[in-house]
Amino acid sequence: MLRFQGVGKRYPGSGEILKGLDLTVGRGDMAFVTGHSGAGKSTLLKLAALIERPSRGRIFLNDRDLTRLPPRSVPYLRRRLGLIFQDYRLLYDRSVFDNVALPLQIAGYAPEEVERRTRAALAKVGLAGWERRRPVTLSGGEQQRVGIARAIVTRPPLILADEPTGNLDPDLSQEIFAMFRDFNRVGVTFLIASHDQALVERFASRWFHLEQGRVVEVGGR
Ligand SMILES: Nc1ncnc2c1ncn2[C@@H]1O[C@H](COP(=O)(O)OP(=O)(O)OP(=O)(O)O)[C@@H](O)[C@H]1O
């Protein structure tokens, strides 16, 4: 589903952060990227999400070469991805409903469809009835559930999550990963950056360990 082939990345003025990376995430995988701080985990996800472009190599999503994608096709492609961030990135001046509904509104769904799908996504993350709440009144774990509902609301086949439990305690982290696993079981592919080794070993069907810009170890069942 997602394939990196000899991918290098250098930021303006930086050395090479990723140095010819090869990896493949298959359809239905629950894949993790591990590595110490600065190893390039976020960079890898940003490349997959087309937030950054590689300096060399190729990235394929469903056999489509992302490195050759014209800029005008980027927004369309991004709609087919769910993105989840460590710091949730919610809009704090909007309601929970508005946050989750936003990707559907951008994609041009009719209002009644937006309403139906948004409520369904909130129910899936255990937040049915929370539509009118404001994100500031929610705990970190609850805010991340809103972030997850926003990521799944367009039913993307692939979800990219960057340290999604980095700000949460171990019990909540486990809850969030179990939720990902439930979505994974119904067919959503995940690529998750995490440095929580114990949880990765428990939940990963596959993982890639990064060191000095390369995959040095591949695990999984
Ligand atoms: N926009 C940028 N410009 C210049 N250097 C950058 C940029 N973004 C990241 N870097 C550098 O690239 C390296 C890898 O960063 P990245 O965020 O991908 O690592 P990470 O493995 O996700 O780390 P962490 O676990 O701390 O989030 C770091 O040395 C960082 O300083």
Ligand as a Chemical Component Dictionary entry (heavy atoms), coordinates in Angstrom:
data_LIG
# 
_chem_comp.id                   LIG 
_chem_comp.type                 NON-POLYMER 
_chem_comp.pdbx_formal_charge   0 
_chem_comp.three_letter_code    LIG 
# 
loop_
_chem_comp_atom.comp_id 
_chem_comp_atom.atom_id 
_chem_comp_atom.alt_atom_id 
_chem_comp_atom.type_symbol 
_chem_comp_atom.charge 
_chem_comp_atom.model_Cartn_x 
_chem_comp_atom.model_Cartn_y 
_chem_comp_atom.model_Cartn_z 
_chem_comp_atom.pdbx_ordinal 
LIG N1  N1  N 0 11.784 21.609 8.987  1  
LIG C1  C1  C 0 13.006 21.205 9.408  2  
LIG N2  N2  N 0 14.117 21.900 9.093  3  
LIG C2  C2  C 0 15.344 21.501 9.483  4  
LIG N3  N3  N 0 15.569 20.380 10.214 5  
LIG C3  C3  C 0 14.495 19.644 10.564 6  
LIG C4  C4  C 0 13.171 20.013 10.180 7  
LIG N4  N4  N 0 12.305 19.078 10.685 8  
LIG C5  C5  C 0 13.074 18.175 11.334 9  
LIG N5  N5  N 0 14.374 18.507 11.278 10 
LIG C6  C6  C 0 15.490 17.742 11.847 11 
LIG O1  O1  O 0 15.421 16.424 11.359 12 
LIG C7  C7  C 0 15.787 15.482 12.360 13 
LIG C8  C8  C 0 14.697 14.422 12.485 14 
LIG O2  O2  O 0 13.536 15.042 12.975 15 
LIG P1  P1  P 0 12.173 14.231 13.164 16 
LIG O3  O3  O 0 11.205 15.188 13.766 17 
LIG O4  O4  O 0 11.803 13.567 11.905 18 
LIG O5  O5  O 0 12.630 13.132 14.219 19 
LIG P2  P2  P 0 11.760 12.196 15.177 20 
LIG O6  O6  O 0 12.380 10.848 15.101 21 
LIG O7  O7  O 0 10.327 12.311 14.837 22 
LIG O8  O8  O 0 12.050 12.845 16.575 23 
LIG P3  P3  P 0 11.089 13.022 17.858 24 
LIG O9  O9  O 0 10.876 11.645 18.403 25 
LIG O10 O10 O 0 11.916 13.885 18.765 26 
LIG O11 O11 O 0 9.846  13.697 17.374 27 
LIG C9  C9  C 0 16.040 16.289 13.624 28 
LIG O12 O12 O 0 17.442 16.454 13.765 29 
LIG C10 C10 C 0 15.381 17.615 13.350 30 
LIG O13 O13 O 0 16.043 18.653 14.006 31 
# 
loop_
_chem_comp_bond.comp_id 
_chem_comp_bond.atom_id_1 
_chem_comp_bond.atom_id_2 
_chem_comp_bond.value_order 
_chem_comp_bond.pdbx_ordinal 
LIG N1  C1  SING 1  
LIG C1  N2  SING 2  
LIG C1  C4  DOUB 3  
LIG N2  C2  DOUB 4  
LIG C2  N3  SING 5  
LIG N3  C3  DOUB 6  
LIG C3  C4  SING 7  
LIG C3  N5  SING 8  
LIG C4  N4  SING 9  
LIG N4  C5  DOUB 10 
LIG C5  N5  SING 11 
LIG N5  C6  SING 12 
LIG C6  O1  SING 13 
LIG C6  C10 SING 14 
LIG O1  C7  SING 15 
LIG C7  C8  SING 16 
LIG C7  C9  SING 17 
LIG C8  O2  SING 18 
LIG O2  P1  SING 19 
LIG P1  O3  DOUB 20 
LIG P1  O4  SING 21 
LIG P1  O5  SING 22 
LIG O5  P2  SING 23 
LIG P2  O6  DOUB 24 
LIG P2  O7  SING 25 
LIG P2  O8  SING 26 
LIG O8  P3  SING 27 
LIG P3  O9  DOUB 28 
LIG P3  O10 SING 29 
LIG P3  O11 SING 30 
LIG C9  O12 SING 31 
LIG C9  C10 SING 32 
LIG C10 O13 SING 33 
# 
